[in-house]
Amino acid sequence: MCAKAKTPDIEEIKTVLLQMGEKARMVSRRLAVMSSHDKNRCLTAMAEALEKEAPAILKANAKDIKAAVAKGLAPAMVDRLKLDETRLKKIAAAVRELCALEDPVGKILSVVIRPNGLKIEKVSVPIGVIGIIYEARPNVTVDAASLCLKAGNAVILRGGSEAFHSNTALVHCINRAAVSSGLPDGAIQLIPWTEREAVNVMLKMNQFIDLIMPRGGESLIRAVVEQSNIPVIKHYKGVCHIYVDESADKKNALAIIKNAKCQRPGVCNALETLLINKKIAAKFAPELAKMLKKESVEMRGDSKFKKLVKEASLASEEDWYEEYLSLILSIKIVDDVEEAVNHINKYGSGHSDSILTADQSNAEYFMNNVDSAAVYVNASTRFTDGGEFGMGAEIGISTDKLHARGPMGLVELTSYKYKVYGNGQIRS
């Protein structure tokens, strides 16, 4: 799909997007009954095409990189945009790995036989048409398209302007390969503009699109939620907590905190706030500060922590809500597990939270009362990931409760319907 030569007017955007939506809706019904063998054949063709057409894809990516550098984008953002042969091979390998995963469609989830003889089967089915709005990373283009295909869904993609040439080349590559292998044309579509008006139109197309999934910063996600007429699955941010209980193994605690905060501070499952039981704070805080300083982590503590660690700055009320995505950590000393849970439920984002403890009753209290998608005992929050959860792949993380929560793999890209078998029953 090629870029338009001129900036489109709103009527042109509406016309083209409605045509895309209608096409996606029509082919979604064919995808819903497509066999696992046929879907896997298309995925294999997509992976092969990514490797074969690497020069053209990298040439398109070079345009985005050049524009990003000229625009003054941060080096980290430029790195997210960048594709090379190694990264393309990893993207292709991820597509191939989907072939080995169990098809989530057509699974009998339950069977009930009623006294009148009706047999009722609850069966997994694709959601239908999924719209995905995302920023920066061109790998999301292939990840989203391949995951939706495996789960039997049509997908309409709207990538960010920074990766426009890369996304266009990637979709052209994988769509052509998949269609030549039997995928209905229209199953994978990319909106050919980056104008905001295209998103506004897309979010009103509830007659064609069943679900919207935004991936990006909090401002993007909130804008999507505010404008959409279509159900949205999202997470605004990852304000993840670790509570160090009085019975925690101190050496293990330091290692877990270091991993959760420092391994990749810019991801949504990284630690942002640390809570420490007051009974161990005097001994634990100096050891913690020593480790964090070595890792160049800025500490923002409450007044109690600041008395123990002079170099820490005083945390503000806003800090407890903050997703830093950098080497900054908020730290608070609490009385007990109950205060820790109350803090998390007030300031957290419902993403991932962990307790470090040897006390089984405190562990169970924490697990039962923290209202988050993933809760841990004696482990890093960094494990909240589709691959780490054994899903094989994920399309994103949800902090919603309907219909999916936590890492969203293939199963979360399906819904269900009831198949009812009778032999002449009528209701009296």
N, C-alpha and C positions, 0 to 999 in steps of 0.2 A: 504494500500500500504506500503510495508516494505522497510526499508533502504537497499541499496546495500551493499554486504559484502566487496566490494573493490571499490576503486576510479575508476570510469569509464573513458575510453578513449573517445576522441571527437566523434569517429564514433559510439560508443554505444549510446552516448547522442543524436546524430542526429537521429539515428534509432528509439530510444524509443520515443523521442519527436514528430517526424513526425507521428508515429503511434498514439500517443495521440491526435495530432491535427486532423488527419483524422477521428478518432473515434468521437471527439467532434463535428466536422462539420456534420457528418452523423446524430448524435442524436439531434443536434440543430434543424433540420427540423421537427423532431417529437415533440420536446418541443414547437415549435412555434404554434402548433395546439392543445396542451394539454389543457384540460378544467381547469377552476379555481378550480372546485371541486377536480379534480385529483391532481393538484399542492398542494392544501391545505392539502390533505390527506398525501402527502409525507412530507410536512413541519411538520405536527403534529407528524408523526412517527419519524422524526429527533429529535424533542424536547423531546419526550419520551425516545429515545435511549440515549440522552445526560445525562439524569437524571439516567437512569438505569445502564449505563456503567460508571458512575462517578468514581468508584474505579480504573478502568483500565486507564482512562484518567488522573487522578490525579497521578497515579504511573508514567506514562510517563512524566508528567509535572515535577515531582520531579527530574527526570534525568536532565532536562534542567536547573532547578534551581540550582542543585548541580554543574553543569558545569559552570553556569554563575557566581556563587560565587567564584569558584576556579579560574576562568579567571579574577576575579577582577572587574566585571561590577559594575557600580554605583548602589547604593540601589534603586534609582528611576527606573532604567532599569530592575532590578531584580523584582521589584514590578509589572511592566508592564507584565512581563512574567508569574507571579504567577497565578495559578488557585486554587480555593478551592471550597467547595460545594456551598457556597453562590454565588460566581461568576459564576459557572456553571449553577445554577438555573436561574440567571439573563440572561445568554446567551440563555438558553432554553426558557425563557419567551419572549425574544425578537423574537425568531423564531415563537412562537405561535401568537404573536401580528401581524405578517405579514399576517396570515390567515384572520384577520379581515379587512385588507386593500383592497381597490378596485383593481381588476386586471387591470393593465395598458394596456393589450394587447387586440386588437380587437375593440378599441374605434373609432367611426366614428368622425373624427376631422372636416371635412367639406364635404359638398355636393354641386356640381355644375351641373346644367342641361343645356347643350349647346343648341343653336338654332336648331342644327341638330338632337336633341333628345338624344344625348349621356349623360348618367348619370355618373358623375365622383365622386367617394368617396375617400377621403383621410383617410386612416385607420392606426392606430398604430400597429406596429409589433415589435417583439424582434430584438435586434441588431444582434444576432447570437451566436458567440463564443467570450467570453471576457477573456483576460488574466490579472491576477492581481498579481503584484509583490509587496511584502510588507515586513516590518521588525517587529521583536520583538513580537508584541501583538498577542497571539494565538486566541483571540476572533474574530479577523478579518477573520480568516479562516471560521468560521461559519457564521458571518455576510455577508461576500461576497458570499458564496455559497448559502445561503438562499435567499438573495435579487436577485441574478441572476436567481435562479430557479423560484421565483415568477413572474419575468418579462419574463420568457420563454427563457432564455439564458443558453447555456452550459458555463462552467467556467473551466479554467486551472489555478491553484494556484501555486505560487512559494513563499514560506515563507522564512524567515531568518533562518540562521543556529542556532541562539540562541534558537529558539522554534521548532526545527526539530522534536523531539520526540512527543511534544504536538500536533503539526499540523498533524503528521502522524496518531496519535491515534484519533484525532477529525475527520479527513476525513474518516478514516476507519469506524468509528462509524456512522456518518450521511449518508455516501454513502450506506452502507449496509442496513440501515433502510429505506432509500428512495427507493432504488432499489426493496426491498421486498414489497414496497407499490405501485410499478408501475412506478417509474422513470426509464427512459432508462439508462442502464449502460454506463458510459462515460460522463454523464452530469456534474459530479463533479469529477475532477481529480487533483491530487497533484503531481508536479514534484518530483521524489524521490531522488533528490540530491540537495545539496546546493552549488556545484561548480559554479563559475561565468560563465563557459563555457555554462552551461544550459540556463542561461539568454540570452547569446549572440545568441544561436540557436533559442530560443523562439521568440526573437525580429525580426527574419527574416522570420517567418512562416506566412507571409501575405496571403498565399493561404488557410490557415485554420482559422486564428484568425482575427477577425474584429476590435477589439479595445483593447488597453493596458491601464491599470490603475495602476500606481505606487503609493504606499502609504509608506511614510517614510521621511527621511531627504532630504535636498536639493541636496546633492551630489548624492544620489541614483537616484533621479528623473531626474537630468540633464544627468546622464549617460544613463538612459533609453531613453530619448529623442534623444540624440546624436546617439545612435546605432539602434533605431527602424526603421524598414520598414513599421510598422503598425501605424495607427493614435493613438496618445496618449492624454488622458485627464488627466490633472494634475494641481497642484499648487505648485510652487517652495517653497514659504514661505508666511507667513502672517505678513506683516508689516502694522499693523492696526493703524489708527489715530483717535484721537478725537480733534476737534477744538472747543474751548470755545469762543463763540462770546461775544461781549460787553454787549448784553442784556440777557445773560444766567442767570438762577436762580443759584446763587452761591452754595447754600446748595445742591440742586439736582445735580449740576455739580460735586461736591466732591464725592457724593455717587456713581454716575455713573462711575467716574474715578477709584474709589477704586474697584468697581466690575469688571470693564474691565481689570484692571492691576493685581489685587491681588487675585481674587477668584481662578483662575487656571492659573498662569503665563506661564505654559509650553505648552499651547495649541495654535493652529494657529489663533484663533479669539480673542486672548488677546491683549490688548493695548500695543503698542511699542513706539509710538511717540505722544506727546501731544503738541498742538498748542494753544497759548493763545493770544487773542486780546490785543494790546498794551494799550488800554484805561482802561482796568481793571487789568492789570498785577501787578501794584504796590500794590493793595489791595489783589488780589487773590493769588499771588505767595506765600506769607508767610503762608496763610491758607493751601494752597496745600502742601507746604513743611512740615508743621506740621503733616498733615495726612499721607504723604508718609513716613516720618521718623518713625512714629508710626508703620507703616506696614513693616518697614525694606527695603524700596525701595531705591536703589541707583539712584540719579538724575544726568543726564548728560545734561547740558543746553547750549544754545548759550550764547554769551557774555552779552546780555541784561538780560537774566534770571539769570546768575551768579552774576550780580551786585545786584540783588534783594535777591538772596539766596546764601550766601557766601559758604555754605558747598557743593553746587553742583560743580561737576567737569565740565571742559569745553568739550563740545561735539566736536568730530572730524567730518569730512565730511563722513567718513565711518559709523558713528553712525546713521545717518539719513536713511541709507539703512538696518540697522541691525534688524534681528529678534532675540531678546535676549532669549526668552523662559525662562525667569527668572525675578527676582525682580530688574530689571534695566529699567529706563524710560528716553527716550530722550525728551527734552522739548525746545520749541522755541517760542519766542514772535514774532507775525506777525502784520502787519498793519491792515489787513482787511480780509474778507472772500475770496476775490480774491487771495490774497497772500497765504492763507491757501490752497485753491484748487490747485494752481500752485505747491506748495510744495508737496502735496499728489500725484498729477499726475506725478511728477518727481521722487520722492523717494519711493512711495508706491508700493505694489505688486498686486494691483487690487483685494484685498480680501474683507475687510470690513472697512468702515470709517464712522464717525459720527460727526454731528454738534450739539452743545448744544446752543440753541438760543430761544428767544421769538419773533424774527423778521421773519415774514413769507417770505418776499422777499429774505432774506439771506438764509433761509432754502431751498427755491426753487432753488436759484442759486447753492447752494452746491449740492443738489440732482441731478440737471440736468448736472452739469459740472464735478463732480468727476467720473472718469472712473473706477469704481470698481464693483465687483459682487453684493455687498450689501452695500447700503448707508442708513444711519439712521438719524433721527431727534430726539434729546432728548431721546436717549436710548443707552444702552451698546452694544458694538460690539460683546459681548459674545453670542448674540442670533443667530448668523449665524451657524445654526445647523439644520439638517433635522427634528429632533423631535420638536424643537422649532418653526420651520416653518410650522408645521402641516403635514409634509410628512410621519410621523410615523417611518421612518427609513431612513438612508442614507448610501451610500457606500463610500462617501468622499466629499471633497469640490473641485470645479473646478474654477480656475481663467482664464480659456480659454473662448473663445467666440463661438467656434464651437465644438460640437453641444450643449453642456451644460455649464451652468455658475452658480456658487454658490453651495449650497448643492445639492447633486445628490441622489434623491430618486428613486422610482420605475419608474416613468414616464421618468426620464432621462436615464434609461436603455433600452429605446425603441427607435425605429426609426419609419418610416412610409412608406407606399407604396400606389399607386393609384389603385383602382379597377374601371374599366371602363366598363359600361354596354351598349350594343347597340342592335339594331335589324336589322342589315344589312347595316349600314352606311359605305360608302366608301368616301375617301377624293378626292375631285376634284382638 
